[in-house]
Amino acid sequence: MFPPPSTNPLERLHVTDGLLMNADRWRRSHEYHRQRQNIHYQSLNQPGIVSGLGVHLISAPADVAPQFRDGRWLQIQPGIAIDLMGNPIVVPEPIEFRVSGEMAQNPQMVYLVVSYVDPEKLRRKESREFERETFRIDEKMAPPSDLEVELCRILLQPEAEQLENPKDVFFPTVNSLDLRYRTVARSRPAAVVRVAHIMRSQPADERSFTNLSYLLDSVAALYPSLQGEDTIGRVTLADSKISDYDLLYLTGKRSLYLNQQEFEALRNYLDTGGILLVDAPTDAINLIESVMAITQQLGTPLEDIKRLSRNHPLRTKPFLFAALPTLNNQQIQIGYGGGIILVIGELSAAWGLDDKLLLSRETIRTAQELGINLLHFAQARRQMTQLIKAGSVVAIAPETPVSKRQAIFDKLQF
């Protein structure tokens, strides 16, 4: 995700009568206004393409040397983009460009990017009264940097001499133009949630990982104020990197046994505002009981979401839920306590496409909306906890313990 603007203070020229204006003071005065504009853009928007900048295959120009007359020539169309700093990149006329692509033994990804060029950083033999802001187009073997805007990418085959237009723009093959990853300039979301999948000794369930991806993809359309980070992490509870994530996701059927190191790591993670989301099938008795035992050890027993405040964010933000969704003729049940959310009913199974393609659009949408409530809660809890702990240590009153739990499926009265 794109970082917010830096917290470096702005400095503007202090104007007084008799102030001698020279080139340096004039330049710094205009730089101040430029920095204010950039901060405004960075605070409210994300970089990307505004319009145009299409990429077309063309024949080799007639005036190039014979050794360069091949099928690797492109033409970048006029258009406008904005980089991370808020600098406008204006391409006023078509630009011819040849993809060189060093020969390799294996296919390699080539990125075509455009970036802003500050006229003051150019070495010119003569000065002009007005300098045109310009740009540069580069071919890279690494993904675009923060100040570069991607125009297209190409998976080049070894010794490929001819580039192609893709037969299907959504599924380009080798040596064909791939425009799927071009970013579009748009409003910045209010928050970004970072999610990791907890890996255990048992084989990973790739279906649950895929469904988690479907959920994060749905956030942009259903609740644009929140955005899921592009990459889902894969961690263990003993991994020091768990502190980088707002929500840790765990599923399966086997009991969750934690050694002392993992238990303390989980406790610290929850104390800093993190959320552990356990998505359990209804028949995963061992997993359910082990999670409930861990919450007892932590001193924050699970409580049925139905007994929480009517205005609890898990039920109201951003989507309002009175009754929880029903999957496979069984109602989803949720318990919460001290940063651990236990979902019984395998909610993730309805976040994406099921194997038989039988889930209705309404079922998928409802499950995704509840999932977004979980993501929103995780991000908000983490953010507010970090803001409190950043300045001073604040004692947080423990949750009121509930009565001794009854049977697991007795209306989820933990």
TADA-V686770 format. One record per residue. N is the residue number from 1. RES is the residue in three letters. D_LAST is the distance of its C-alpha to the last C-alpha in Angstrom with 2 decimals. Layout:
# TADA-V686770
((N/RES/D_LAST) (N/RES/D_LAST))
This chain:
# TADA-V686770
((1/MET/38.41) (2/PHE/41.28) (3/PRO/41.17) (4/PRO/41.74) (5/PRO/45.12) (6/SER/46.02) (7/THR/46.03) (8/ASN/49.73) (9/PRO/51.50) (10/LEU/54.21) (11/GLU/57.80) (12/ARG/60.37) (13/LEU/64.07) (14/HIS/65.24) (15/VAL/68.24) (16/THR/71.11) (17/ASP/74.71) (18/GLY/76.94) (19/LEU/74.15) (20/LEU/75.75) (21/MET/73.91) (22/ASN/74.15) (23/ALA/72.53) (24/ASP/69.75) (25/ARG/68.73) (26/TRP/68.91) (27/ARG/66.73) (28/ARG/64.10) (29/SER/64.10) (30/HIS/63.35) (31/GLU/60.77) (32/TYR/58.81) (33/HIS/58.55) (34/ARG/57.62) (35/GLN/54.77) (36/ARG/53.45) (37/GLN/53.55) (38/ASN/51.73) (39/ILE/48.96) (40/HIS/48.52) (41/TYR/48.30) (42/GLN/45.91) (43/SER/43.57) (44/LEU/43.28) (45/ASN/44.20) (46/GLN/44.02) (47/PRO/47.16) (48/GLY/48.53) (49/ILE/51.22) (50/VAL/52.35) (51/SER/54.88) (52/GLY/57.18) (53/LEU/57.54) (54/GLY/57.73) (55/VAL/58.86) (56/HIS/61.67) (57/LEU/63.54) (58/ILE/67.28) (59/SER/70.39) (60/ALA/71.70) (61/PRO/73.92) (62/ALA/77.62) (63/ASP/78.32) (64/VAL/76.04) (65/ALA/77.41) (66/PRO/77.67) (67/GLN/75.13) (68/PHE/72.43) (69/ARG/73.22) (70/ASP/70.29) (71/GLY/67.35) (72/ARG/65.02) (73/TRP/66.01) (74/LEU/63.67) (75/GLN/64.24) (76/ILE/61.70) (77/GLN/62.07) (78/PRO/62.32) (79/GLY/59.15) (80/ILE/57.02) (81/ALA/53.98) (82/ILE/52.34) (83/ASP/51.19) (84/LEU/48.34) (85/MET/50.56) (86/GLY/51.48) (87/ASN/54.94) (88/PRO/56.42) (89/ILE/57.78) (90/VAL/60.55) (91/VAL/62.26) (92/PRO/65.30) (93/GLU/66.91) (94/PRO/66.21) (95/ILE/65.98) (96/GLU/67.09) (97/PHE/65.16) (98/ARG/65.48) (99/VAL/62.53) (100/SER/63.94) (101/GLY/61.03) (102/GLU/62.14) (103/MET/62.58) (104/ALA/59.94) (105/GLN/59.20) (106/ASN/55.84) (107/PRO/54.79) (108/GLN/53.89) (109/MET/52.19) (110/VAL/54.54) (111/TYR/53.37) (112/LEU/55.72) (113/VAL/54.88) (114/VAL/56.58) (115/SER/56.47) (116/TYR/58.05) (117/VAL/61.19) (118/ASP/62.26) (119/PRO/66.06) (120/GLU/66.51) (121/LYS/65.41) (122/LEU/68.00) (123/ARG/71.30) (124/ARG/74.06) (125/LYS/77.78) (126/GLU/78.52) (127/SER/76.70) (128/ARG/76.19) (129/GLU/75.87) (130/PHE/72.69) (131/GLU/70.29) (132/ARG/68.17) (133/GLU/64.53) (134/THR/64.01) (135/PHE/61.63) (136/ARG/61.61) (137/ILE/60.38) (138/ASP/59.27) (139/GLU/58.39) (140/LYS/55.68) (141/MET/54.06) (142/ALA/50.92) (143/PRO/48.42) (144/PRO/49.51) (145/SER/49.14) (146/ASP/47.69) (147/LEU/51.16) (148/GLU/52.00) (149/VAL/51.28) (150/GLU/51.10) (151/LEU/53.62) (152/CYS/52.99) (153/ARG/52.36) (154/ILE/54.16) (155/LEU/53.32) (156/LEU/56.83) (157/GLN/58.04) (158/PRO/60.52) (159/GLU/64.03) (160/ALA/62.96) (161/GLU/65.93) (162/GLN/64.75) (163/LEU/61.73) (164/GLU/60.44) (165/ASN/58.68) (166/PRO/55.43) (167/LYS/55.67) (168/ASP/52.11) (169/VAL/51.15) (170/PHE/47.44) (171/PHE/48.14) (172/PRO/51.14) (173/THR/52.63) (174/VAL/54.60) (175/ASN/57.50) (176/SER/56.30) (177/LEU/55.23) (178/ASP/51.50) (179/LEU/50.59) (180/ARG/46.86) (181/TYR/45.86) (182/ARG/48.01) (183/THR/46.03) (184/VAL/46.78) (185/ALA/47.15) (186/ARG/44.44) (187/SER/42.28) (188/ARG/39.98) (189/PRO/36.23) (190/ALA/34.60) (191/ALA/32.19) (192/VAL/31.78) (193/VAL/28.47) (194/ARG/28.76) (195/VAL/26.53) (196/ALA/26.56) (197/HIS/25.44) (198/ILE/24.20) (199/MET/26.50) (200/ARG/25.55) (201/SER/27.82) (202/GLN/27.35) (203/PRO/29.56) (204/ALA/28.48) (205/ASP/27.45) (206/GLU/30.09) (207/ARG/28.83) (208/SER/25.60) (209/PHE/27.89) (210/THR/30.19) (211/ASN/27.56) (212/LEU/26.38) (213/SER/30.07) (214/TYR/30.25) (215/LEU/27.49) (216/LEU/29.38) (217/ASP/32.59) (218/SER/31.29) (219/VAL/30.56) (220/ALA/34.29) (221/ALA/34.88) (222/LEU/31.78) (223/TYR/31.33) (224/PRO/34.46) (225/SER/33.45) (226/LEU/31.11) (227/GLN/32.38) (228/GLY/30.90) (229/GLU/32.92) (230/ASP/35.14) (231/THR/34.13) (232/ILE/30.69) (233/GLY/30.50) (234/ARG/29.78) (235/VAL/28.48) (236/THR/26.77) (237/LEU/24.47) (238/ALA/27.55) (239/ASP/29.63) (240/SER/30.86) (241/LYS/31.01) (242/ILE/27.28) (243/SER/28.10) (244/ASP/30.21) (245/TYR/27.32) (246/ASP/24.97) (247/LEU/22.42) (248/LEU/21.87) (249/TYR/20.92) (250/LEU/19.71) (251/THR/19.42) (252/GLY/20.28) (253/LYS/18.94) (254/ARG/19.74) (255/SER/17.53) (256/LEU/17.68) (257/TYR/19.66) (258/LEU/20.95) (259/ASN/24.03) (260/GLN/24.65) (261/GLN/26.50) (262/GLU/23.89) (263/PHE/21.11) (264/GLU/23.40) (265/ALA/24.40) (266/LEU/20.86) (267/ARG/20.31) (268/ASN/23.66) (269/TYR/22.99) (270/LEU/19.82) (271/ASP/21.79) (272/THR/24.55) (273/GLY/22.47) (274/GLY/21.71) (275/ILE/18.80) (276/LEU/17.37) (277/LEU/16.52) (278/VAL/15.18) (279/ASP/16.21) (280/ALA/15.21) (281/PRO/16.87) (282/THR/15.07) (283/ASP/16.74) (284/ALA/15.88) (285/ILE/13.71) (286/ASN/15.19) (287/LEU/14.53) (288/ILE/10.87) (289/GLU/10.33) (290/SER/12.84) (291/VAL/11.40) (292/MET/8.10) (293/ALA/10.77) (294/ILE/12.88) (295/THR/10.68) (296/GLN/10.48) (297/GLN/14.24) (298/LEU/14.83) (299/GLY/13.48) (300/THR/11.28) (301/PRO/7.55) (302/LEU/5.90) (303/GLU/5.65) (304/ASP/6.45) (305/ILE/10.18) (306/LYS/11.28) (307/ARG/10.46) (308/LEU/12.37) (309/SER/16.12) (310/ARG/18.15) (311/ASN/20.30) (312/HIS/17.83) (313/PRO/19.87) (314/LEU/17.35) (315/ARG/18.07) (316/THR/21.68) (317/LYS/23.58) (318/PRO/25.79) (319/PHE/24.73) (320/LEU/23.23) (321/PHE/20.37) (322/ALA/19.46) (323/ALA/18.16) (324/LEU/17.02) (325/PRO/19.60) (326/THR/19.97) (327/LEU/21.16) (328/ASN/22.76) (329/ASN/21.97) (330/GLN/18.17) (331/GLN/16.28) (332/ILE/14.71) (333/GLN/10.99) (334/ILE/10.10) (335/GLY/7.56) (336/TYR/9.60) (337/GLY/10.27) (338/GLY/13.79) (339/GLY/15.47) (340/ILE/13.19) (341/ILE/12.40) (342/LEU/10.80) (343/VAL/12.52) (344/ILE/12.25) (345/GLY/15.65) (346/GLU/18.11) (347/LEU/19.02) (348/SER/21.91) (349/ALA/23.72) (350/ALA/24.74) (351/TRP/25.87) (352/GLY/29.19) (353/LEU/31.50) (354/ASP/30.31) (355/ASP/32.78) (356/LYS/34.07) (357/LEU/34.14) (358/LEU/32.49) (359/LEU/29.90) (360/SER/31.20) (361/ARG/31.93) (362/GLU/29.57) (363/THR/26.62) (364/ILE/27.50) (365/ARG/28.11) (366/THR/24.83) (367/ALA/22.87) (368/GLN/25.10) (369/GLU/24.61) (370/LEU/20.82) (371/GLY/21.58) (372/ILE/24.02) (373/ASN/21.48) (374/LEU/19.52) (375/LEU/22.90) (376/HIS/24.00) (377/PHE/20.95) (378/ALA/21.48) (379/GLN/25.17) (380/ALA/24.97) (381/ARG/22.46) (382/ARG/24.67) (383/GLN/27.84) (384/MET/27.03) (385/THR/25.69) (386/GLN/28.90) (387/LEU/31.07) (388/ILE/29.74) (389/LYS/30.06) (390/ALA/33.42) (391/GLY/35.35) (392/SER/33.63) (393/VAL/30.58) (394/VAL/28.41) (395/ALA/25.83) (396/ILE/22.49) (397/ALA/20.50) (398/PRO/17.10) (399/GLU/14.07) (400/THR/13.15) (401/PRO/10.53) (402/VAL/7.82) (403/SER/7.96) (404/LYS/7.20) (405/ARG/4.24) (406/GLN/6.32) (407/ALA/7.89) (408/ILE/6.99) (409/PHE/9.19) (410/ASP/8.70) (411/LYS/8.76) (412/LEU/5.68) (413/GLN/3.80) (414/PHE/0.00))
